[in-house]
């Protein structure tokens, strides 16, 4: 596969997990830690994103997140192209350093 044939995609995971009990807080923390360990960067408290090389990588990471998620709560995944990601606007606050450099990542084969 040529480098120009590689499609760069972003995978977003949005979640709203209950944290009323000690066990629910642990489950939510485990899920957040899983996302960080799996290469996601935190955009907001319950919004994480990672870059993927193609649809197969998206499917792999959605499957991994599905296996790691708690049994209760609301979790969604969304994929966007690199071009769509680059059009994201920050309306309030400041970007983290990882956000500013993320769209400029190079594909290594």
N, C-alpha and C positions, 0 to 999 in steps of 0.2 A: 504494500500500500504506500503510495506516495504521500509526502507530507501535505501536499495541497488537497489530497483526498480526505484527510483527517478532519472530522467535524468536531469542533470544540463546543461543549455544552456545559451549562451550569445547572447543578441540582440544588434546589432549595428544599429545606425541611422546615415546616412551620408546626409548632405544637402548643397545645394548651393542656397541661397535665395537672391533675389534682395534687395538692400539697398539704392537705388538712391533717393527715396523720404522719407519724414518724416513718412508717413503711412507704407511704406515698412520696414523701420527700426523698427517701433513699432511692426509690424507683426512678423518680424524675432526675436525680443527680446521676444515677448510673447511665440513663439515656443520654444526658448532656455530655458526660464524659466519653461515652461511646462515640458520639458524633465528633468530638474534638480529636479523639484517637484515630478516627477513620479519615481524618484530613479535612474536616469541615472547619470553616471559620465562622465565628459568631458575628452576625450583623446586628442583631438586637437580642434581647434576653431569650426569646423563644423563636428566633429565626436564624437558621444556620445555612451556609452555602458551601459548595465545593465544586471544583472544576473537574470535568470528566472528558475523556477522549472517546466520543462516539456513544451510540445508543447502547451497545453492549455494556460499557462501563456504567452507564446510568442504571440499567437493569440490575447489574451486580450490586451497586450501592443501595438501590431501593430495597433489594432483597435482604441485604445485611441490616439495614435500618428496620425493616419489618421484623426480622428475627430478634432484634435488640429492644424493640419497643415494649413499654409496660402494657399490662392488660387493660388498663382504663385510661381515659383521656381522649384527646382529639389530636391526630397527627396527619399532616398532609405533605405531599411531595409535589414539586413543580419543576419542570425542566425548561430552560430558556437557552437560546443560542448565545454565543459570546457577543455577537453584535447587539442583541437585545439587552444583555447584561450591561454593556458599555453605555447604554442610554439611560440607565437608572439615575435618578436625581435624588440628591440628598436635600431634603427640604428644611431640616433643622438639626443642629448639632454638628459634630465633626466626624470625618472619616478616620478610621484607624489606619495605621501604616499598611497593614495587610490588605485592606480594601483598596487602597490607592494603587498598589502594585499588582494586584491579582489579575486584572484583565490583560496585562502585558506579559504574562507568562509564556514561555516558549515551549513548543512541543518537541520533546526529545524522543527520537526513535531508537 
